[in-house]
Amino acid sequence: MTPALEALAGEFADAADAAAFVRIVFRLSLAALLGGLLGYQRERQGKAAGVRTHMLVALGAALFILVPERAGTPVVDLTRVLQGVAVGIGFLGAGAIVKHDAERSIQGLTTAAGIWLTAATGLACGAGRAGTAIVSASLAFVILALVPHIGRVTDK
């Protein structure tokens, strides 16, 4: 093998065999899919942060945990990655919150919380916790889709 091909092969060291490649594709695809599910629900409700935003947040969060995990980063250091993503996503979500002084109302809290949860779901996917990610995204979808209707029924 030529030095150029060896160098190129080294760039794919994190996916050295078929099993590793499938694992990477599955984790990132699941993150994007679950993020898209949550984003679809928000977009259906006419919210600004929709399918693409949620997919990118979940995919990015998965990537942030998957890359250091695949590089062999110790678990104790991965917890620092988790902390960083949680804080960083908080800033993204804060940008969705708007306070209206004249009306004494706040908009965007649910969107911000949804983005934060979408990132957590992406982290779960990236860490190889597919079951936890699917359950959390399913619960979030139910909360976003059904809980507003429950409140309307009890107000009548």
C-alpha positions as CSV (number, residue, x, y, z in Angstrom):
1,M,0.0,0.0,0.0
2,T,1.4,3.4,-0.9
3,P,2.0,6.0,1.8
4,A,-0.9,8.1,0.5
5,L,-3.3,5.2,0.7
6,E,-2.1,4.4,4.2
7,A,-2.6,8.0,5.3
8,L,-6.1,7.9,3.8
9,A,-7.0,4.6,5.5
10,G,-5.8,6.1,8.8
11,E,-8.4,8.9,8.4
12,F,-11.0,6.2,8.7
13,A,-9.6,4.5,11.8
14,D,-12.7,5.1,13.8
15,A,-14.6,2.9,11.3
16,A,-11.9,0.3,10.8
17,D,-14.3,-2.6,10.2
18,A,-17.9,-3.0,9.0
19,A,-19.3,-3.4,12.6
20,A,-17.8,0.0,13.6
21,F,-19.1,1.7,10.5
22,V,-22.6,0.3,11.0
23,R,-22.5,1.4,14.6
24,I,-21.6,5.0,13.6
25,V,-24.2,5.2,10.9
26,F,-26.9,3.7,13.2
27,R,-26.2,6.1,16.1
28,L,-26.1,9.2,13.9
29,S,-29.1,8.2,11.8
30,L,-31.2,7.4,14.9
31,A,-30.3,10.8,16.4
32,A,-31.3,12.6,13.3
33,L,-34.5,10.5,13.0
34,L,-35.6,11.1,16.6
35,G,-34.7,14.8,16.4
36,G,-36.8,15.0,13.2
37,L,-39.7,13.3,14.9
38,L,-39.7,16.0,17.6
39,G,-39.1,18.8,15.1
40,Y,-42.0,17.5,13.0
41,Q,-44.4,17.9,16.0
42,R,-43.1,21.4,16.6
43,E,-43.3,22.4,13.0
44,R,-46.9,21.1,12.8
45,Q,-47.7,23.5,15.6
46,G,-46.2,26.4,13.7
47,K,-43.1,26.8,15.9
48,A,-40.0,28.4,14.5
49,A,-37.7,25.5,15.6
50,G,-38.9,22.7,13.4
51,V,-37.7,19.6,11.7
52,R,-34.3,20.8,10.5
53,T,-33.4,22.5,13.7
54,H,-34.2,19.5,15.9
55,M,-32.5,17.1,13.5
56,L,-29.3,19.2,13.6
57,V,-29.4,19.6,17.3
58,A,-29.8,15.8,17.9
59,L,-27.2,15.0,15.2
60,G,-24.7,17.5,16.6
61,A,-25.1,16.3,20.2
62,A,-24.7,12.6,19.0
63,L,-21.5,13.6,17.2
64,F,-20.1,15.5,20.2
65,I,-20.3,12.3,22.3
66,L,-19.6,9.7,19.6
67,V,-16.3,11.1,18.4
68,P,-14.5,11.2,21.8
69,E,-16.1,7.8,22.7
70,R,-14.8,6.3,19.5
71,A,-11.3,7.9,20.2
72,G,-11.1,6.0,23.5
73,T,-11.7,8.9,25.8
74,P,-12.1,7.8,29.4
75,V,-15.7,7.8,30.8
76,V,-14.8,10.4,33.3
77,D,-13.9,12.8,30.5
78,L,-17.0,12.0,28.5
79,T,-19.0,13.3,31.4
80,R,-17.4,16.7,30.8
81,V,-18.5,16.5,27.2
82,L,-22.1,15.9,28.4
83,Q,-21.9,18.9,30.7
84,G,-20.6,21.1,27.9
85,V,-23.3,20.1,25.5
86,A,-26.0,20.6,28.2
87,V,-24.8,24.1,28.9
88,G,-24.2,25.0,25.3
89,I,-27.6,23.9,24.2
90,G,-29.0,26.0,27.1
91,F,-27.7,29.0,25.3
92,L,-29.3,28.0,22.0
93,G,-32.6,27.4,23.7
94,A,-32.4,30.8,25.5
95,G,-32.4,32.4,22.1
96,A,-35.9,31.0,21.6
97,I,-37.3,32.6,24.7
98,V,-39.0,36.0,24.3
99,K,-40.5,38.1,27.1
100,H,-43.3,40.5,26.3
101,D,-43.4,43.2,29.0
102,A,-46.6,44.9,27.8
103,E,-48.5,41.6,27.8
104,R,-46.6,40.1,30.8
105,S,-46.1,36.9,28.9
106,I,-43.2,34.7,28.0
107,Q,-43.0,32.7,24.7
108,G,-40.6,30.0,23.7
109,L,-40.1,28.1,26.9
110,T,-41.5,24.9,25.5
111,T,-39.4,25.3,22.4
112,A,-36.3,25.9,24.5
113,A,-37.0,22.8,26.6
114,G,-37.7,20.8,23.5
115,I,-34.4,21.7,22.0
116,W,-32.6,20.8,25.3
117,L,-34.4,17.5,25.4
118,T,-33.6,16.8,21.7
119,A,-29.9,17.4,22.5
120,A,-30.1,14.9,25.4
121,T,-31.8,12.4,23.1
122,G,-29.0,12.9,20.6
123,L,-26.4,12.4,23.3
124,A,-28.1,9.1,24.2
125,C,-28.0,8.0,20.6
126,G,-24.3,8.9,20.3
127,A,-23.5,7.0,23.4
128,G,-25.1,3.9,22.1
129,R,-28.2,4.1,24.3
130,A,-30.8,3.6,21.6
131,G,-33.5,2.3,23.9
132,T,-33.2,5.3,26.3
133,A,-33.2,7.6,23.3
134,I,-36.3,6.1,21.7
135,V,-38.2,6.1,25.0
136,S,-37.3,9.7,25.8
137,A,-38.2,10.9,22.3
138,S,-41.5,9.0,22.4
139,L,-42.4,10.5,25.8
140,A,-41.4,14.0,24.6
141,F,-43.6,13.5,21.5
142,V,-46.6,12.5,23.6
143,I,-46.0,15.4,26.0
144,L,-45.8,17.9,23.2
145,A,-48.7,16.4,21.2
146,L,-51.2,15.4,23.9
147,V,-50.7,17.5,27.1
148,P,-51.9,20.7,25.5
149,H,-55.2,19.0,24.7
150,I,-55.6,17.6,28.2
151,G,-55.4,21.1,29.6
152,R,-58.1,22.3,27.2
153,V,-60.4,19.5,28.2
154,T,-60.0,20.2,32.0
155,D,-60.6,23.9,31.5
156,K,-64.1,23.4,30.0
